Amino acid sequence: MVTIQADEISNIIHERIEQYNREIKILNTSTVLQVGDGIAHIYGLDDVMMGELLEFEEGMIGIALNLESNNVGVVLMGDGLMIQEGSSVKVTGRIAQIPISEASLGHVINALAKPIDGRGEISASESRLIESPTSGIILGRLVYEPLQTGLIAIDSMIPIGRGQ
């Protein structure tokens, strides 16, 4: 018969306690109140940021744009036919961004900056927020050359410069 010593049990318990990883992950989740015309109204998201990406349980991504006191208006980045009232939504903690690099030139991307042209992923070292201020007019290049639309009424009433 095998006898177990109290010291062995104590050592095993101490090792298990030291190896225990008490990582707490807090998820900010909520439910869909209403869906229609590419917009979902979500109830219960208190800590959501303007322009933040939200993930629906169906795998759809949305961008929080209308922050009200009792609900959040989310623009759906897709058809949204699978999303129904009562679906759960979780906050990702990321603001919508687009990668910036020379590798992104010539790529066709969707609204979430994912390439859809079949030329592979875009490798970029830095990114820029989608909702960011533009450069001032002073920094832009001056317009020297007129642009003709071919419609006499528009060309005579509205002067358009190439590059505007």
Protein Blocks (a to p, Z undefined) as FASTA:
>chain_A
ZZddfklmmmmmmmmmmmpccddddddddddfbgcehiacdehiakbcehiacddfkopa
cddfbdcfkbccdddebjklmpcghiacddehiacdddddfklgopacdfkopafehnop
addfbdcdfbbcdddfklpccdfbdcdehiaklmmmmccdehZZ
